[in-house]
Amino acid sequence: MNRSAASLLAALLLITGCGGDRAADEAGAAGPVTRALAAEARPASDRERDPARKPGEVLTFFGIAPGMTVLDVFSGGGYYTEIAARVVGPGGRIIAHNNRAYLDYAADEIAARYADGRLANVERIGAPAAALELEPGSVDVALLILAYHDIYFRPGDGSWPHIDGPAMLAAIRAALRPGGILGVVDHAGSADITTGEIGRLHRIDEARLVREIESAGFELVASSDVLRNPDDTRLLPMYDAEVRGRTDRLVLKFRKPE
């Protein structure tokens, strides 16, 4: 074998080895999430949502791992809360937040989710989003899934409270440890969407979302296309039958600086 061939072979072996190590690392990180999704105790209704929500890819991207403390802001009926609780395991902790409006809206699902002592490592708190009072630096990952746009929601019947967005982000930032992650998923809006349309369509444009969260002292470190849908025009409300469960969704990972 001449020198050129030997060098090429060595390079190929190096590339193959590195790729294998990286794949193994990713598989190891995803293992607890895969096991959480496969848990027999998960509700059938949750499993039906999995193909559209791709929770395995989303939670792996945000770095949820055993032993962590995770804050699920506006956890709603607890779909992601349950998966995260199974990922972090008995050595971890989930803080499932809801405000009064969400507690009322998802009352039946919440009751079923936590019946008979299910999810013992979940602590539930009810409070305005801007009034989270958690131990500073105690949270590894905070989740804001399909909820950030609601700071612009203004129903005429008063069923949804005004949310102070900067104060909410400040409370989340204070709860996160240095280097902690804020994972955001939201329905994508058009680039020229107005604040009124954000509330009406339950969508938000990526530039605004990133700008507002970075202004609160976070840095954007990564994004994922796992929930992107180029066929979504972004002009219909997220609950419209034509796009419900199939909206173009932003998946963004922010970090609290060290």
Secondary structure per residue as TSV (DSSP state, phi and psi in degrees):
chain	resnum	aa	ss	phi	psi
A	1	M	-	360.0	126.9
A	2	N	-	-76.8	173.6
A	3	R	H	-64.2	-39.3
A	4	S	H	-64.0	-43.8
A	5	A	H	-65.0	-40.0
A	6	A	H	-63.9	-39.8
A	7	S	H	-66.1	-40.9
A	8	L	H	-63.5	-42.8
A	9	L	H	-62.4	-43.0
A	10	A	H	-62.5	-40.7
A	11	A	H	-64.8	-42.3
A	12	L	H	-63.5	-40.7
A	13	L	H	-64.1	-38.6
A	14	L	H	-65.7	-44.5
A	15	I	H	-63.8	-44.2
A	16	T	H	-61.6	-42.5
A	17	G	H	-64.0	-44.4
A	18	C	H	-64.2	-42.1
A	19	G	H	-62.4	-39.7
A	20	G	H	-65.1	-41.5
A	21	D	H	-64.0	-41.9
A	22	R	H	-65.0	-43.2
A	23	A	H	-62.6	-39.2
A	24	A	H	-65.6	-40.1
A	25	D	H	-62.6	-44.0
A	26	E	H	-65.6	-40.0
A	27	A	H	-64.9	-38.2
A	28	G	H	-65.3	-39.8
A	29	A	H	-67.2	-35.8
A	30	A	H	-80.6	-16.2
A	31	G	H	-52.5	-52.2
A	32	P	H	-61.6	-32.8
A	33	V	H	-70.0	-43.1
A	34	T	H	-60.0	-43.1
A	35	R	H	-66.5	-37.2
A	36	A	H	-63.3	-41.5
A	37	L	H	-67.9	-29.4
A	38	A	T	-86.3	-3.2
A	39	A	-	-57.8	129.3
A	40	E	T	-62.9	-26.8
A	41	A	T	-78.0	-6.3
A	42	R	S	-66.3	138.3
A	43	P	-	-61.8	145.7
A	44	A	H	-60.7	-35.5
A	45	S	H	-64.3	-32.0
A	46	D	H	-68.5	-44.4
A	47	R	H	-59.5	-34.4
A	48	E	H	-66.0	-26.0
A	49	R	H	-82.9	-18.9
A	50	D	H	-55.7	-46.6
A	51	P	H	-57.7	-36.3
A	52	A	H	-80.9	-31.4
A	53	R	H	-93.2	-22.2
A	54	K	-	48.5	54.3
A	55	P	H	-63.6	-29.6
A	56	G	H	-61.4	-49.0
A	57	E	H	-66.1	-39.9
A	58	V	H	-66.3	-50.5
A	59	L	H	-70.6	-31.9
A	60	T	H	-65.8	-40.5
A	61	F	H	-61.7	-38.5
A	62	F	H	-79.5	-9.0
A	63	G	T	83.9	22.2
A	64	I	-	-63.8	130.4
A	65	A	-	-145.7	161.5
A	66	P	T	-53.9	141.4
A	67	G	T	86.6	-6.4
A	68	M	-	-77.9	161.0
A	69	T	E	-105.5	123.3
A	70	V	E	-122.7	132.5
A	71	L	E	-103.5	119.2
A	72	D	E	-105.0	97.9
A	73	V	E	-80.5	132.4
A	74	F	T	53.9	59.5
A	75	S	-	-72.2	-11.6
A	76	G	T	57.5	-133.0
A	77	G	T	-76.0	-6.8
A	78	G	-	95.4	18.7
A	79	Y	H	-55.6	-55.3
A	80	Y	H	-73.1	-30.9
A	81	T	H	-57.3	-46.1
A	82	E	H	-64.3	-44.3
A	83	I	H	-62.7	-46.3
A	84	A	H	-61.7	-38.5
A	85	A	H	-61.8	-38.6
A	86	R	H	-73.3	-30.4
A	87	V	H	-70.3	-48.5
A	88	V	H	-71.5	-24.7
A	89	G	-	73.0	-174.5
A	90	P	T	-64.7	-20.7
A	91	G	T	-85.9	-2.6
A	92	G	S	-113.7	-175.3
A	93	R	E	-150.5	137.6
A	94	I	E	-116.7	134.3
A	95	I	E	-109.7	109.3
A	96	A	E	-97.7	109.5
A	97	H	E	-97.8	143.6
A	98	N	E	-147.9	150.1
A	99	N	-	-90.8	177.3
A	100	R	H	-60.9	-39.2
A	101	A	H	-62.2	-42.6
A	102	Y	H	-69.0	-39.1
A	103	L	H	-59.8	-38.4
A	104	D	H	-73.8	-43.7
A	105	Y	H	-63.7	-41.2
A	106	A	T	-107.4	26.3
A	107	A	H	-55.7	-45.6
A	108	D	H	-67.4	-43.5
A	109	E	H	-66.1	-38.5
A	110	I	H	-64.4	-43.4
A	111	A	H	-60.4	-43.1
A	112	A	H	-69.5	-36.5
A	113	R	H	-61.2	-39.0
A	114	Y	T	-110.3	13.0
A	115	A	G	-64.1	146.0
A	116	D	G	56.8	35.8
A	117	G	G	73.4	18.1
A	118	R	-	-61.0	147.6
A	119	L	S	58.5	63.7
A	120	A	T	-65.8	-19.9
A	121	N	T	-92.3	15.3
A	122	V	E	-105.1	127.4
A	123	E	E	-105.5	125.7
A	124	R	E	-101.4	135.4
A	125	I	E	-130.5	139.1
A	126	G	E	-115.3	119.2
A	127	A	-	-167.5	157.2
A	128	P	-	-57.7	144.8
A	129	A	G	-60.2	-30.4
A	130	A	G	-84.4	-0.2
A	131	A	G	-117.8	29.1
A	132	L	-	-65.8	125.4
A	133	E	-	-119.5	83.8
A	134	L	-	-113.6	158.7
A	135	E	-	-60.4	126.5
A	136	P	T	-57.2	135.6
A	137	G	T	69.8	20.4
A	138	S	-	-97.2	-6.4
A	139	V	E	-111.3	134.9
A	140	D	E	-85.5	-43.3
A	141	V	E	-138.2	133.9
A	142	A	E	-113.0	140.8
A	143	L	E	-115.2	136.0
A	144	L	E	-129.0	88.0
A	145	I	E	-106.4	117.4
A	146	L	S	54.7	40.1
A	147	A	-	-136.9	-24.8
A	148	Y	G	-59.9	-36.3
A	149	H	G	-59.8	-20.9
A	150	D	G	-69.7	-10.2
A	151	I	G	-69.3	-13.4
A	152	Y	G	-103.3	1.9
A	153	F	-	-76.4	125.8
A	154	R	-	-134.5	71.1
A	155	P	-	-66.1	143.6
A	156	G	T	-69.6	-17.8
A	157	D	T	-89.2	1.1
A	158	G	S	72.9	16.3
A	159	S	-	-75.7	-11.3
A	160	W	S	-126.2	129.7
A	161	P	-	-77.0	156.5
A	162	H	-	-65.2	136.7
A	163	I	-	-116.9	126.5
A	164	D	-	-82.6	97.7
A	165	G	H	-57.2	-52.7
A	166	P	H	-58.9	-37.9
A	167	A	H	-68.0	-37.9
A	168	M	H	-62.7	-46.9
A	169	L	H	-65.0	-35.1
A	170	A	H	-64.6	-39.8
A	171	A	H	-66.4	-40.9
A	172	I	H	-64.8	-43.7
A	173	R	H	-61.9	-41.2
A	174	A	H	-63.6	-36.1
A	175	A	H	-73.0	-27.5
A	176	L	E	-75.1	145.2
A	177	R	E	-71.6	159.4
A	178	P	E	-57.4	130.7
A	179	G	E	85.7	-0.8
A	180	G	E	-68.7	159.4
A	181	I	E	-107.5	137.7
A	182	L	E	-111.0	113.7
A	183	G	E	-99.6	125.9
A	184	V	E	-122.6	130.1
A	185	V	E	-123.6	133.1
A	186	D	E	-154.1	158.9
A	187	H	E	-72.6	127.0
A	188	A	B	-76.1	135.5
A	189	G	-	-106.9	167.6
A	190	S	-	-67.2	160.6
A	191	A	T	-62.3	-28.4
A	192	D	T	-103.9	20.5
A	193	I	-	-62.9	139.6
A	194	T	-	-90.3	166.4
A	195	T	H	-62.7	-36.7
A	196	G	H	-64.9	-39.4
A	197	E	H	-69.5	-31.1
A	198	I	H	-57.1	-47.6
A	199	G	H	-68.7	-36.9
A	200	R	H	-75.4	-40.7
A	201	L	H	-89.8	-13.9
A	202	H	T	58.1	47.9
A	203	R	-	-138.2	160.3
A	204	I	B	-147.6	145.2
A	205	D	-	-78.6	146.9
A	206	E	H	-62.1	-41.0
A	207	A	H	-61.3	-43.0
A	208	R	H	-65.5	-46.1
A	209	L	H	-59.1	-47.2
A	210	V	H	-64.5	-43.8
A	211	R	H	-60.4	-44.6
A	212	E	H	-69.1	-39.2
A	213	I	H	-74.0	-36.9
A	214	E	H	-66.2	-34.0
A	215	S	H	-64.8	-21.1
A	216	A	T	-87.3	5.4
A	217	G	T	99.9	14.3
A	218	F	-	-101.3	161.1
A	219	E	E	-122.5	134.9
A	220	L	E	-74.9	123.8
A	221	V	E	-113.2	-20.5
A	222	A	E	-167.2	157.2
A	223	S	E	-136.1	158.5
A	224	S	E	-130.3	144.7
A	225	D	-	-96.6	12.2
A	226	V	T	-60.5	-27.6
A	227	L	T	-114.2	17.2
A	228	R	-	-75.4	144.8
A	229	N	-	-138.2	97.5
A	230	P	T	-65.2	-14.8
A	231	D	T	-82.1	-10.4
A	232	D	-	-78.9	124.3
A	233	T	-	-73.2	-15.5
A	234	R	S	69.5	11.7
A	235	L	-	-103.4	-11.9
A	236	L	S	-99.1	150.5
A	237	P	-	-58.1	147.1
A	238	M	T	-62.3	-21.1
A	239	Y	T	-91.7	-1.6
A	240	D	S	-61.8	138.2
A	241	A	T	-57.6	-27.2
A	242	E	T	-69.2	-27.6
A	243	V	T	-126.4	-6.7
A	244	R	T	-55.3	125.1
A	245	G	T	81.7	-2.3
A	246	R	-	-132.9	20.9
A	247	T	-	-67.3	158.1
A	248	D	-	-74.4	119.9
A	249	R	E	-120.5	138.2
A	250	L	E	-82.7	137.0
A	251	V	E	-129.3	106.9
A	252	L	E	-127.4	137.4
A	253	K	E	-112.9	119.7
A	254	F	E	-110.2	157.4
A	255	R	E	-130.6	140.2
A	256	K	-	-81.4	123.0
A	257	P	-	-57.1	150.5
A	258	E	-	-61.8	360.0
